[in-house]
Amino acid sequence: MLAASRDDEVDQRWMRAALDEARAAGARGEVPVGALVVLDEQLLARAGNASIAEHDPTGHAEVRALRAAAARTRNYRLPGAVLYVTVEPCVMCMGAALHARVARLVYGCPDPKGGAAGSVVDLAGEPRLNHRIAVHAGVLGAESRALLQDFFRARRTPVR
């Protein structure tokens, strides 16, 4: 068995923090997705989904974290930043990450119905766009998937 690389360990550590954000979002009744923006090993921002509470279709964890990171750095461009998210981002969130010039995306589980980092479309590597994002998929993917499955299972189970 190969030992995990330092990069893998770092990615897992940050993804655990993103999972904490996802759990908090789920506890608030939001779809349990969490995101972090990290630059030079420093946490710039963290967020969970808040579309329901904020009555905002753009209230996804990724967008909220990118907004907070941009406000903190006083620059909407985040070159060199890593976006950690528990679930593969949708088209809107990938568009925001591309516009922010995020260098790298690390996500937990794929979204086979709306993922825009390879599952449905691959905006991260689209050659016609003026920016590409390196993608590392599957970091703590089983935990991310289980969190979503448990959340939706609880909502679909009839009350007796």
DSSP file (Angstrom, degrees, kcal/mol; ACC not computed):
  #  RESIDUE AA STRUCTURE BP1 BP2  ACC     N-H-->O    O-->H-N    N-H-->O    O-->H-N    TCO  KAPPA ALPHA  PHI   PSI    X-CA   Y-CA   Z-CA
    1    1 A M              0   0    0      0, 0.0     2,-0.2     0, 0.0     0, 0.0   0.000 360.0 360.0 360.0 132.6    0.0    0.0    0.0
    2    2 A L        -     0   0    0      1,-0.1     2,-0.2     3,-0.0     3,-0.1  -0.562 360.0-116.6 -81.3 142.8    1.4    3.4   -1.0
    3    3 A A        -     0   0    0     -2,-0.2     2,-0.1     1,-0.1    -1,-0.1  -0.495  36.9-101.1 -73.8 147.0    1.6    6.1    1.6
    4    4 A A        -     0   0    0     -2,-0.2    -1,-0.1     1,-0.1     2,-0.0  -0.440  39.0-118.4 -68.1 141.0   -0.6    9.2    1.0
    5    5 A S     >  -     0   0    0     -2,-0.1     4,-2.2     1,-0.1     5,-0.2  -0.308  23.7-108.3 -74.4 165.0    1.3   12.1   -0.4
    6    6 A R  H  > S+     0   0    0      1,-0.2     4,-2.5     2,-0.2     5,-0.2   0.893 121.6  54.4 -59.9 -40.2    1.6   15.4    1.5
    7    7 A D  H  > S+     0   0    0      1,-0.2     4,-2.8     2,-0.2    -1,-0.2   0.905 107.2  50.3 -61.9 -40.7   -0.8   17.0   -1.1
    8    8 A D  H  > S+     0   0    0      2,-0.2     4,-2.5     1,-0.2    -1,-0.2   0.914 111.0  48.9 -62.6 -42.3   -3.4   14.2   -0.4
    9    9 A E  H  X S+     0   0    0     -4,-2.2     4,-2.1     2,-0.2    -2,-0.2   0.903 112.2  48.2 -64.5 -41.1   -3.1   14.8    3.3
   10   10 A V  H  X S+     0   0    0     -4,-2.5     4,-2.3     2,-0.2     5,-0.2   0.934 111.7  49.8 -64.1 -46.4   -3.5   18.6    2.9
   11   11 A D  H  X S+     0   0    0     -4,-2.8     4,-2.5     1,-0.2    -2,-0.2   0.903 111.0  49.5 -60.1 -41.3   -6.5   18.1    0.6
   12   12 A Q  H  X S+     0   0    0     -4,-2.5     4,-2.1     2,-0.2    -1,-0.2   0.894 108.8  52.8 -66.1 -38.8   -8.2   15.7    3.0
   13   13 A R  H  X S+     0   0    0     -4,-2.1     4,-1.2     2,-0.2    -2,-0.2   0.938 113.5  42.5 -61.9 -46.5   -7.6   18.1    5.9
   14   14 A W  H  X S+     0   0    0     -4,-2.3     4,-1.9     1,-0.2    -2,-0.2   0.882 111.5  55.5 -68.2 -36.6   -9.3   21.0    4.0
   15   15 A M  H  X S+     0   0    0     -4,-2.5     4,-2.6    -5,-0.2    -1,-0.2   0.861 101.6  57.7 -66.1 -33.1  -12.1   18.7    2.8
   16   16 A R  H  X S+     0   0    0     -4,-2.1     4,-1.7     1,-0.2    -1,-0.2   0.902 106.8  49.0 -60.9 -39.1  -12.9   17.7    6.4
   17   17 A A  H  X S+     0   0    0     -4,-1.2     4,-1.6     2,-0.2    -2,-0.2   0.879 109.8  51.2 -67.1 -37.6  -13.5   21.4    7.1
   18   18 A A  H  X S+     0   0    0     -4,-1.9     4,-2.2     1,-0.2    -2,-0.2   0.890 107.3  53.7 -65.1 -38.7  -15.7   21.6    4.0
   19   19 A L  H  X S+     0   0    0     -4,-2.6     4,-2.7     1,-0.2    -2,-0.2   0.867 104.0  55.9 -63.4 -35.8  -17.6   18.6    5.2
   20   20 A D  H  X S+     0   0    0     -4,-1.7     4,-2.1     2,-0.2    -1,-0.2   0.913 108.2  48.0 -60.3 -42.0  -18.2   20.5    8.5
   21   21 A E  H  X S+     0   0    0     -4,-1.6     4,-2.2     2,-0.2    -2,-0.2   0.888 110.8  51.5 -64.5 -39.3  -19.7   23.3    6.6
   22   22 A A  H  X S+     0   0    0     -4,-2.2     4,-2.6     2,-0.2    -2,-0.2   0.918 109.0  49.8 -64.2 -43.6  -21.9   20.9    4.7
   23   23 A R  H  X S+     0   0    0     -4,-2.7     4,-2.3     1,-0.2    -2,-0.2   0.911 110.5  50.4 -61.6 -42.0  -23.1   19.3    7.9
   24   24 A A  H  X S+     0   0    0     -4,-2.1     4,-1.1     2,-0.2    -1,-0.2   0.897 110.1  50.1 -64.0 -40.0  -24.0   22.7    9.3
   25   25 A A  H ><>S+     0   0    0     -4,-2.2     5,-2.5     1,-0.2     3,-0.6   0.930 110.5  50.0 -62.7 -45.2  -25.9   23.6    6.1
   26   26 A G  H ><5S+     0   0    0     -4,-2.6     3,-1.7     1,-0.2    -2,-0.2   0.885 105.9  55.7 -60.6 -39.5  -27.8   20.3    6.4
   27   27 A A  H 3<5S+     0   0    0     -4,-2.3    -1,-0.2     1,-0.3    -2,-0.2   0.770 105.6  52.9 -64.8 -25.4  -28.7   21.0   10.0
   28   28 A R  T <<5S-     0   0    0     -4,-1.1    -1,-0.3    -3,-0.6    -2,-0.2   0.423 126.3-102.6 -87.2   0.3  -30.2   24.3    8.8
   29   29 A G  T < 5S+     0   0    0     -3,-1.7    -3,-0.2     1,-0.3     2,-0.2   0.522  82.9 127.3  89.8   6.5  -32.3   22.4    6.3
   30   30 A E  S   <S-     0   0    0     -5,-2.5    -1,-0.3    -6,-0.2    -2,-0.1  -0.562  77.6 -85.8 -88.8 158.3  -30.2   23.4    3.3
   31   31 A V        -     0   0    0     -2,-0.2     2,-1.8     1,-0.1    18,-0.4  -0.508  55.5-110.0 -60.2 128.8  -28.8   20.8    0.9
   32   32 A P        +     0   0    0      0, 0.0     2,-0.4     0, 0.0   -10,-0.2  -0.436  66.9 136.1 -75.7  85.1  -25.6   19.7    2.7
   33   33 A V        -     0   0    0     -2,-1.8    16,-1.7   -11,-0.2     2,-0.3  -0.994  29.0-171.8-126.6 135.7  -22.8   21.2    0.5
   34   34 A G  E     -A   48   0A   0     -2,-0.4    52,-2.1    14,-0.2     2,-0.3  -0.944   1.7-173.7-128.1 150.8  -19.8   23.0    2.0
   35   35 A A  E     -AB  47  85A   0     12,-2.9    12,-2.4    -2,-0.3     2,-0.3  -0.988   6.2-170.2-143.8 151.1  -17.0   24.9    0.4
   36   36 A L  E     -AB  46  84A   0     48,-2.5    48,-2.6    -2,-0.3     2,-0.5  -0.975  14.0-147.4-135.2 150.0  -13.7   26.6    1.3
   37   37 A V  E     -AB  45  83A   0      8,-2.5     7,-3.0    -2,-0.3     8,-1.5  -0.991  22.8-176.3-117.5 124.7  -11.3   28.9   -0.5
   38   38 A V  E     -AB  43  82A   0     44,-2.6    44,-3.1    -2,-0.5     2,-0.4  -0.962   9.0-176.6-124.6 135.6   -7.7   28.4    0.4
   39   39 A L  E >  S-A   42   0A   0      3,-2.7     3,-1.6    -2,-0.4    42,-0.1  -0.988  74.4 -12.7-134.5 124.6   -4.7   30.4   -0.7
   40   40 A D  T 3  S-     0   0    0     40,-0.4    -1,-0.1    -2,-0.4     3,-0.1   0.905 127.9 -55.2  52.3  46.5   -1.1   29.6    0.2
   41   41 A E  T 3  S+     0   0    0      1,-0.2     2,-0.5    -3,-0.0    -1,-0.3   0.623 115.2 118.5  64.1  14.7   -2.3   27.2    2.9
   42   42 A Q  E <   -A   39   0A   0     -3,-1.6    -3,-2.7     0, 0.0     2,-0.5  -0.944  67.9-124.5-113.4 132.0   -4.4   30.0    4.5
   43   43 A L  E     +A   38   0A   0     -2,-0.5    -5,-0.2    -5,-0.2     3,-0.1  -0.623  29.9 174.9 -74.0 119.6   -8.2   29.8    4.7
   44   44 A L  E     -     0   0A   0     -7,-3.0     2,-0.3    -2,-0.5    -6,-0.2   0.816  63.5 -12.1 -91.0 -38.2   -9.7   32.8    3.0
   45   45 A A  E     -A   37   0A   0     -8,-1.5    -8,-2.5     2,-0.0    -1,-0.3  -0.994  51.3-164.5-162.5 155.5  -13.4   31.8    3.3
   46   46 A R  E     +A   36   0A   0     -2,-0.3     2,-0.3   -10,-0.2   -10,-0.2  -0.987  18.4 161.5-143.4 148.8  -15.8   29.0    4.2
   47   47 A A  E     -A   35   0A   0    -12,-2.4   -12,-2.9    -2,-0.3     2,-0.3  -0.991  23.4-147.1-162.8 158.1  -19.5   28.6    3.5
   48   48 A G  E     -A   34   0A   0     -2,-0.3   -14,-0.2   -14,-0.2   -26,-0.1  -0.787  49.3 -71.3-119.4 169.4  -22.3   26.2    3.3
   49   49 A N        +     0   0    0    -16,-1.7    11,-0.2   -18,-0.4   -19,-0.1  -0.288  49.3 165.6 -58.0 145.5  -25.4   26.3    1.1
   50   50 A A     >  +     0   0    0      9,-2.7     4,-2.4     6,-0.2     6,-0.2   0.089  31.1 122.8-150.5  26.7  -27.9   29.0    2.0
   51   51 A S  H  >>S+     0   0    0      8,-0.5     5,-1.9     2,-0.2     4,-0.6   0.882  80.9  45.6 -60.1 -39.6  -30.3   29.3   -1.0
   52   52 A I  H >45S+     0   0    0      3,-0.2     3,-0.7     2,-0.2    -1,-0.2   0.965 116.2  42.4 -70.6 -52.8  -33.3   28.5    1.1
   53   53 A A  H 345S+     0   0    0      1,-0.2    -2,-0.2     6,-0.1    -1,-0.2   0.862 122.7  39.6 -63.6 -36.6  -32.6   30.8    4.1
   54   54 A E  H 3<5S-     0   0    0     -4,-2.4    -1,-0.2     2,-0.2    -2,-0.2   0.459 101.0-130.2 -93.5  -1.1  -31.4   33.7    1.8
   55   55 A H  T <<5 +     0   0    0     -3,-0.7    -3,-0.2    -4,-0.6    -4,-0.1   0.937  65.0 135.8  51.0  49.3  -34.1   33.1   -0.8
   56   56 A D    > < -     0   0    0     -5,-1.9     3,-2.0    -6,-0.2    -1,-0.2  -0.961  53.5-158.7-136.9 113.4  -31.2   33.2   -3.3
   57   57 A P  T 3  S+     0   0    0      0, 0.0     3,-0.1     0, 0.0    -6,-0.1   0.693 100.3  53.9 -65.3 -16.0  -30.7   30.9   -6.3
   58   58 A T  T 3  S+     0   0    0      1,-0.2     2,-0.6    -7,-0.1     6,-0.1   0.283  75.6 109.5 -96.5  10.8  -27.1   31.8   -6.2
   59   59 A G    <   +     0   0    0     -3,-2.0    -9,-2.7     4,-0.1    -8,-0.5   0.017  42.8 140.2 -79.1  31.4  -26.7   30.9   -2.5
   60   60 A H     >  -     0   0    0     -2,-0.6     4,-2.6   -11,-0.2     5,-0.2  -0.410  65.4-114.2 -72.2 152.7  -24.6   27.8   -3.3
   61   61 A A  H  > S+     0   0    0      1,-0.2     4,-2.6     2,-0.2     5,-0.2   0.883 114.5  52.0 -54.3 -43.6  -21.7   27.1   -0.9
   62   62 A E  H  > S+     0   0    0      2,-0.2     4,-2.8     1,-0.2    -1,-0.2   0.934 111.3  45.0 -62.9 -47.3  -19.1   27.7   -3.7
   63   63 A V  H  > S+     0   0    0      1,-0.2     4,-2.6     2,-0.2    -1,-0.2   0.920 114.1  49.7 -63.5 -43.6  -20.5   31.1   -4.7
   64   64 A R  H  X S+     0   0    0     -4,-2.6     4,-2.1     2,-0.2    -1,-0.2   0.903 113.2  46.4 -63.0 -41.2  -20.8   32.2   -1.1
   65   65 A A  H  X S+     0   0    0     -4,-2.6     4,-2.5    -5,-0.2    -2,-0.2   0.910 112.8  49.6 -68.3 -41.5  -17.2   31.2   -0.3
   66   66 A L  H  X S+     0   0    0     -4,-2.8     4,-2.5    -5,-0.2    -2,-0.2   0.908 110.7  50.6 -63.5 -41.2  -15.9   32.8   -3.5
   67   67 A R  H  X S+     0   0    0     -4,-2.6     4,-2.4    -5,-0.2    -2,-0.2   0.935 112.4  46.3 -60.6 -46.4  -17.7   36.1   -2.6
   68   68 A A  H  X S+     0   0    0     -4,-2.1     4,-2.4     2,-0.2    -2,-0.2   0.895 112.7  49.7 -65.5 -40.1  -16.3   36.1    0.9
   69   69 A A  H  X S+     0   0    0     -4,-2.5     4,-2.3     2,-0.2    -1,-0.2   0.910 111.5  49.2 -65.4 -41.8  -12.8   35.3   -0.3
   70   70 A A  H  X>S+     0   0    0     -4,-2.5     5,-1.8     2,-0.2     4,-1.2   0.906 111.7  48.9 -64.0 -41.5  -13.0   38.1   -2.9
   71   71 A A  H  <5S+     0   0    0     -4,-2.4    -2,-0.2     1,-0.2    -1,-0.2   0.910 111.4  50.2 -64.0 -41.2  -14.2   40.5   -0.2
   72   72 A R  H  <5S+     0   0    0     -4,-2.4    -2,-0.2     1,-0.2    -1,-0.2   0.897 118.1  37.4 -65.7 -39.6  -11.4   39.5    2.1
   73   73 A T  H  <5S-     0   0    0     -4,-2.3    -1,-0.2     2,-0.2    -2,-0.2   0.558 104.1-130.1 -87.4  -8.1   -8.7   40.0   -0.5
   74   74 A R  T  <5S+     0   0    0     -4,-1.2     2,-0.3    -5,-0.2    -3,-0.2   0.868  78.9  95.6  58.4  38.6  -10.5   43.0   -2.0
   75   75 A N      < -     0   0    0     -5,-1.8    -2,-0.2    -6,-0.2    -1,-0.2  -0.920  67.4-148.8-157.4 127.6  -10.1   41.5   -5.4
   76   76 A Y  S    S+     0   0    0     -2,-0.3     2,-0.4    -3,-0.1    -6,-0.1   0.643  84.1  81.7 -75.1 -11.3  -12.6   39.4   -7.4
   77   77 A R        -     0   0    0     -7,-0.1    24,-0.2    24,-0.1    23,-0.1  -0.801  57.3-175.9 -93.0 134.7   -9.7   37.5   -8.9
   78   78 A L    >   -     0   0    0     22,-4.3     3,-2.1    -2,-0.4    25,-0.4  -0.420   9.6-178.1-126.5  55.7   -8.2   34.7   -6.8
   79   79 A P  T 3  S+     0   0    0      0, 0.0    23,-0.2     0, 0.0     3,-0.1  -0.305  72.5  18.5 -61.3 137.6   -5.2   33.5   -8.7
   80   80 A G  T 3  S+     0   0    0     21,-0.6   -40,-0.4     1,-0.3    22,-0.1   0.316  95.3 133.8  87.2  -9.1   -3.5   30.6   -7.0
   81   81 A A    <   -     0   0    0     -3,-2.1    22,-1.7    20,-0.3    23,-1.7  -0.363  47.9-141.5 -76.6 154.3   -6.5   29.8   -4.9
   82   82 A V  E     -Bc  38 104A   0    -44,-3.1   -44,-2.6    21,-0.2     2,-0.6  -0.968   7.1-151.5-114.7 130.4   -7.9   26.3   -4.3
   83   83 A L  E     -Bc  37 105A   0     21,-2.7    23,-2.8    -2,-0.5     2,-0.5  -0.914  11.2-166.4-101.9 117.2  -11.7   25.8   -4.1
   84   84 A Y  E     +Bc  36 106A   0    -48,-2.6   -48,-2.5    -2,-0.6     2,-0.3  -0.898  14.9 167.5-102.0 130.4  -12.6   22.8   -1.9
   85   85 A V  E     -Bc  35 107A   0     21,-2.4    23,-1.4    -2,-0.5   -50,-0.2  -0.998  38.7-136.2-146.1 143.1  -16.2   21.7   -2.2
   86   86 A T  E    S+     0   0A   0    -52,-2.1    23,-2.2    -2,-0.3     2,-0.4   0.761  91.9  35.8 -71.2 -25.0  -17.9   18.5   -1.0
   87   87 A V  E    S- c   0 109A   0    -53,-0.3     3,-0.1    21,-0.2    -1,-0.1  -0.968 100.4 -89.7-130.5 144.2  -19.9   18.0   -4.3
   88   88 A E        -     0   0    0     21,-2.6    26,-0.1    -2,-0.4    -2,-0.1  -0.269  56.4-108.7 -50.3 127.9  -18.9   18.6   -7.9
   89   89 A P        -     0   0    0      0, 0.0    27,-3.2     0, 0.0    28,-0.3  -0.194  26.0-123.8 -64.6 152.0  -19.9   22.2   -8.7
   90   90 A C     >  -     0   0    0     25,-0.2     4,-2.6    26,-0.1     5,-0.2  -0.222  38.7 -89.0 -80.8 178.7  -22.8   23.1  -11.0
   91   91 A V  H  > S+     0   0    0     23,-0.4     4,-2.5     1,-0.2     5,-0.2   0.904 127.2  51.1 -58.7 -44.7  -22.4   25.2  -14.1
   92   92 A M  H  > S+     0   0    0      1,-0.2     4,-2.0     2,-0.2    -1,-0.2   0.934 113.0  44.5 -59.9 -47.2  -23.1   28.5  -12.2
   93   93 A C  H  > S+     0   0    0      1,-0.2     4,-2.3     2,-0.2    -2,-0.2   0.877 112.9  50.3 -69.6 -37.8  -20.5   27.7   -9.5
   94   94 A M  H  X S+     0   0    0     -4,-2.6     4,-2.7     2,-0.2    -1,-0.2   0.898 108.9  53.6 -65.2 -38.8  -17.9   26.6  -12.1
   95   95 A G  H  X S+     0   0    0     -4,-2.5     4,-2.5    -5,-0.2    -2,-0.2   0.914 109.5  47.6 -60.4 -42.6  -18.5   29.8  -14.0
   96   96 A A  H  X S+     0   0    0     -4,-2.0     4,-2.0     2,-0.2    -2,-0.2   0.911 112.3  49.3 -64.4 -42.5  -17.9   31.8  -10.8
   97   97 A A  H  <>S+     0   0    0     -4,-2.3     5,-2.3     2,-0.2     4,-0.5   0.899 112.3  48.2 -64.7 -40.5  -14.7   29.8  -10.1
   98   98 A L  H ><5S+     0   0    0     -4,-2.7     3,-1.1     1,-0.2    -2,-0.2   0.926 111.4  49.5 -64.4 -44.7  -13.5   30.4  -13.7
   99   99 A H  H 3<5S+     0   0    0     -4,-2.5    -2,-0.2     1,-0.3    -1,-0.2   0.848 109.9  51.5 -64.1 -33.5  -14.2   34.1  -13.5
  100  100 A A  T 3<5S-     0   0    0     -4,-2.0   -22,-4.3    -5,-0.2    -1,-0.3   0.564 111.2-125.4 -78.0  -8.6  -12.3   34.3  -10.2
  101  101 A R  T < 5 -     0   0    0     -3,-1.1   -21,-0.6    -4,-0.5   -20,-0.3   0.848  37.6-174.8  64.4  36.5   -9.4   32.5  -11.9
  102  102 A V      < -     0   0    0     -5,-2.3    -1,-0.2   -23,-0.2   -20,-0.1  -0.387  16.8-150.1 -58.1 138.0   -9.3   29.8   -9.2
  103  103 A A  S    S+     0   0    0    -22,-1.7    31,-2.2   -25,-0.4     2,-0.4   0.843  70.4  18.6 -81.6 -35.3   -6.2   27.6   -9.9
  104  104 A R  E     -cd  82 134A   0    -23,-1.7   -21,-2.7    29,-0.2     2,-0.4  -0.996  56.3-156.7-146.0 141.4   -7.5   24.3   -8.6
  105  105 A L  E     -cd  83 135A   0     29,-3.2    31,-2.6    -2,-0.4     2,-0.5  -0.979   9.7-175.0-117.9 130.1  -10.7   22.6   -7.7
  106  106 A V  E     +cd  84 136A   0    -23,-2.8   -21,-2.4    -2,-0.4     2,-0.3  -0.991  14.8 174.0-123.0 121.0  -10.8   19.7   -5.2
  107  107 A Y  E     -cd  85 137A   0     29,-2.0    32,-1.8    -2,-0.5    31,-0.8  -0.910  28.7-142.4-131.5 160.8  -14.2   18.1   -4.7
  108  108 A G  E    S+     0   0A   0    -23,-1.4    30,-0.8    -2,-0.3    33,-0.3   0.967  75.4   9.2 -80.6 -82.4  -15.7   15.1   -2.9
  109  109 A C  E    S-c   87   0A   0    -23,-2.2   -21,-2.6    31,-0.2    -1,-0.2  -0.752  75.6-111.4-108.1 151.8  -18.4   13.3   -4.9
  110  110 A P        -     0   0    0      0, 0.0    -1,-0.1     0, 0.0     3,-0.1  -0.322  15.6-138.3 -72.8 159.9  -19.5   13.7   -8.4
  111  111 A D    >>  -     0   0    0    -22,-0.1     4,-2.9     1,-0.1     3,-0.8  -0.876  16.6-173.2-117.8  94.6  -22.9   15.2   -9.4
  112  112 A P  T 34 S+     0   0    0      0, 0.0    -1,-0.1     0, 0.0     0, 0.0   0.616  83.0  46.0 -67.8 -10.8  -24.1   13.0  -12.3
  113  113 A K  T 34 S+     0   0    0     -3,-0.1    -2,-0.0     7,-0.0     0, 0.0   0.621 134.9   3.5-104.1 -16.3  -27.1   15.2  -12.9
  114  114 A G  T <4 S+     0   0    0     -3,-0.8   -23,-0.4   -26,-0.1     2,-0.2   0.357  81.4 139.6-151.8   8.3  -25.5   18.7  -12.8
  115  115 A G     <> -     0   0    0     -4,-2.9     5,-2.2   -25,-0.1     6,-1.7  -0.406  26.4-172.4 -68.9 132.2  -21.7   18.4  -12.4
  116  116 A A  T   5S+     0   0    0    -27,-3.2     7,-2.1     4,-0.2     8,-0.7   0.127  72.8  73.2-112.0  18.9  -19.8   20.9  -14.5
  117  117 A A  B   5S-E  122   0B   0    -28,-0.3     5,-0.3     5,-0.2    -1,-0.2  -0.033 130.6 -50.9-118.6  28.7  -16.3   19.6  -13.8
  118  118 A G  T   5S+     0   0    0      3,-3.0     4,-0.2    -3,-0.3    -2,-0.1   0.086 118.3  87.3 133.2 -26.4  -16.6   16.5  -15.9
  119  119 A S  T   5S-     0   0    0      2,-0.3    -3,-0.2    -8,-0.1     3,-0.1   0.956 117.3  -3.7 -72.0 -49.4  -19.8   14.6  -15.0
  120  120 A V  S   <S-     0   0    0     -5,-2.2     2,-0.3     1,-0.6    -4,-0.2   0.778 142.8  -2.1-107.3 -49.8  -22.2   16.4  -17.3
  121  121 A V        -     0   0    0     -6,-1.7    -3,-3.0     5,-0.0    -1,-0.6  -0.917  63.4-133.4-134.7 163.4  -20.0   19.0  -18.8
  122  122 A D  B     +E  117   0B   0     -2,-0.3     3,-0.5    -5,-0.3     4,-0.3  -0.689  36.1 156.0-122.1  79.4  -16.3   19.9  -18.3
  123  123 A L    >   +     0   0    0     -7,-2.1     3,-0.8    -2,-0.5    -6,-0.2   0.793  69.5  68.7 -70.8 -27.2  -16.1   23.7  -17.9
  124  124 A A  T 3  S+     0   0    0     -8,-0.7     9,-2.3     1,-0.2    -1,-0.2   0.834 114.6  25.7 -61.2 -33.3  -12.8   23.3  -15.9
  125  125 A G  T 3  S+     0   0    0     -3,-0.5    -1,-0.2     7,-0.2    -2,-0.2   0.226  82.0 141.1-116.4  13.2  -11.0   22.1  -19.0
  126  126 A E    X   -     0   0    0     -3,-0.8     3,-1.4    -4,-0.3     5,-0.2  -0.421  41.3-153.3 -62.8 116.1  -13.0   23.7  -21.8
  127  127 A P  T 3  S+     0   0    0      0, 0.0    -1,-0.2     0, 0.0    -4,-0.0   0.705  89.0  62.5 -68.2 -18.8  -10.4   24.8  -24.4
  128  128 A R  T 3  S+     0   0    0      2,-0.0     2,-0.2     3,-0.0    -2,-0.1   0.618  90.1  83.9 -82.1 -11.0  -12.6   27.6  -25.8
  129  129 A L  S <  S-     0   0    0     -3,-1.4    -5,-0.0     2,-0.1     3,-0.0  -0.525  84.6-124.1 -88.4 161.1  -12.6   29.4  -22.4
  130  130 A N  S    S+     0   0    0     -2,-0.2     2,-0.3     1,-0.0    -1,-0.1   0.321  90.1  43.2 -90.4   9.3   -9.8   31.8  -21.4
  131  131 A H        -     0   0    0     -5,-0.2     2,-0.3     2,-0.0    -5,-0.1  -0.990  63.2-158.6-150.2 145.5   -9.0   30.0  -18.1
  132  132 A R        -     0   0    0     -2,-0.3     2,-0.5    -7,-0.1    -7,-0.2  -0.918   7.6-150.4-121.6 151.5   -8.6   26.3  -17.0
  133  133 A I        -     0   0    0     -9,-2.3     2,-0.3    -2,-0.3   -29,-0.2  -0.987  18.0-127.8-122.8 128.1   -8.9   24.9  -13.5
  134  134 A A  E     -d  104   0A   0    -31,-2.2   -29,-3.2    -2,-0.5     2,-0.4  -0.567  30.9-150.9 -70.7 135.7   -7.0   21.8  -12.4
  135  135 A V  E     -d  105   0A   0     -2,-0.3     2,-0.5   -31,-0.2   -29,-0.2  -0.931  21.4-175.6-119.2 133.5   -9.4   19.3  -10.9
  136  136 A H  E     -d  106   0A   0    -31,-2.6   -29,-2.0    -2,-0.4     3,-0.4  -0.949  21.4-170.2-123.7 107.7   -8.8   16.7   -8.2
  137  137 A A  E     +d  107   0A   0     -2,-0.5   -29,-0.2   -31,-0.2   -28,-0.1  -0.627  53.5  35.3-100.1 154.8  -12.0   14.6   -7.7
  138  138 A G    >   +     0   0    0    -31,-0.8     3,-1.5   -30,-0.8     2,-0.6   0.555  60.9 155.7  89.7  10.2  -13.0   12.1   -5.1
  139  139 A V  T 3  S-     0   0    0    -32,-1.8    -1,-0.3    -3,-0.4     5,-0.1  -0.614  88.7 -16.4 -74.8 116.3  -11.3   13.5   -2.0
  140  140 A L  T 3> S+     0   0    0     -2,-0.6     4,-2.0   -32,-0.1    -1,-0.3   0.854  94.4 156.7  52.8  38.3  -13.4   12.0    0.9
  141  141 A G  H <>  +     0   0    0     -3,-1.5     4,-2.8   -33,-0.3     5,-0.2   0.853  62.6  55.5 -61.7 -39.4  -16.0   11.3   -1.8
  142  142 A A  H  > S+     0   0    0     -4,-0.3     4,-2.4     1,-0.2    -1,-0.2   0.900 109.4  47.4 -63.9 -39.9  -17.7    8.5    0.2
  143  143 A E  H  > S+     0   0    0      2,-0.2     4,-2.1     1,-0.2    -1,-0.2   0.911 113.1  48.6 -66.5 -41.9  -18.3   10.8    3.1
  144  144 A S  H  X S+     0   0    0     -4,-2.0     4,-1.8     2,-0.2    -2,-0.2   0.926 113.2  47.0 -63.4 -45.0  -19.6   13.6    0.9
  145  145 A R  H  X S+     0   0    0     -4,-2.8     4,-2.9     1,-0.2     5,-0.2   0.913 111.0  51.5 -63.5 -44.2  -21.9   11.2   -1.0
  146  146 A A  H  X S+     0   0    0     -4,-2.4     4,-2.8     1,-0.2     5,-0.3   0.891 106.8  54.2 -62.1 -39.7  -23.2    9.6    2.3
  147  147 A L  H  X S+     0   0    0     -4,-2.1     4,-1.9     2,-0.2    -1,-0.2   0.925 113.0  42.6 -60.3 -45.5  -24.0   13.1    3.7
  148  148 A L  H  X S+     0   0    0     -4,-1.8     4,-2.6     2,-0.2     5,-0.3   0.936 114.4  50.2 -65.9 -46.9  -26.1   13.9    0.6
  149  149 A Q  H  X S+     0   0    0     -4,-2.9     4,-2.6     1,-0.2    -2,-0.2   0.908 111.5  47.9 -60.6 -43.1  -27.8   10.5    0.5
  150  150 A D  H  X S+     0   0    0     -4,-2.8     4,-2.1    -5,-0.2    -1,-0.2   0.904 111.2  52.0 -63.6 -41.3  -28.7   10.6    4.2
  151  151 A F  H  X S+     0   0    0     -4,-1.9     4,-1.1    -5,-0.3    -2,-0.2   0.945 115.9  38.5 -60.3 -50.7  -30.1   14.2    3.8
  152  152 A F  H  X S+     0   0    0     -4,-2.6     4,-1.3     1,-0.2    -2,-0.2   0.849 112.4  57.0 -73.8 -33.3  -32.4   13.3    0.9
  153  153 A R  H  X S+     0   0    0     -4,-2.6     4,-1.3    -5,-0.3     3,-0.4   0.913 105.1  52.7 -61.0 -42.4  -33.3    9.9    2.3
  154  154 A A  H  < S+     0   0    0     -4,-2.1    -1,-0.2     1,-0.2    -2,-0.2   0.824 110.6  47.6 -63.4 -31.9  -34.6   11.6    5.4
  155  155 A R  H  < S+     0   0    0     -4,-1.1    -1,-0.2     1,-0.2    -2,-0.2   0.703 113.2  47.1 -83.1 -19.8  -36.8   13.9    3.3
  156  156 A R  H  < S+     0   0    0     -4,-1.3    -2,-0.2    -3,-0.4    -1,-0.2   0.591  86.4 100.8 -96.5 -12.6  -38.2   11.2    1.2
  157  157 A T  S  < S-     0   0    0     -4,-1.3     2,-0.0    -5,-0.1    -4,-0.0  -0.613  79.8-118.5 -76.4 124.0  -39.1    8.8    4.0
  158  158 A P        -     0   0    0      0, 0.0     2,-0.4     0, 0.0    -1,-0.1  -0.336  23.8-119.7 -63.3 142.0  -42.8    9.0    4.8
  159  159 A V              0   0    0      1,-0.1     0, 0.0    -2,-0.0     0, 0.0  -0.665 360.0 360.0 -80.6 134.6  -43.7   10.2    8.3
  160  160 A R              0   0    0     -2,-0.4    -1,-0.1     0, 0.0     0, 0.0   0.380 360.0 360.0-113.8 360.0  -45.7    7.6   10.2
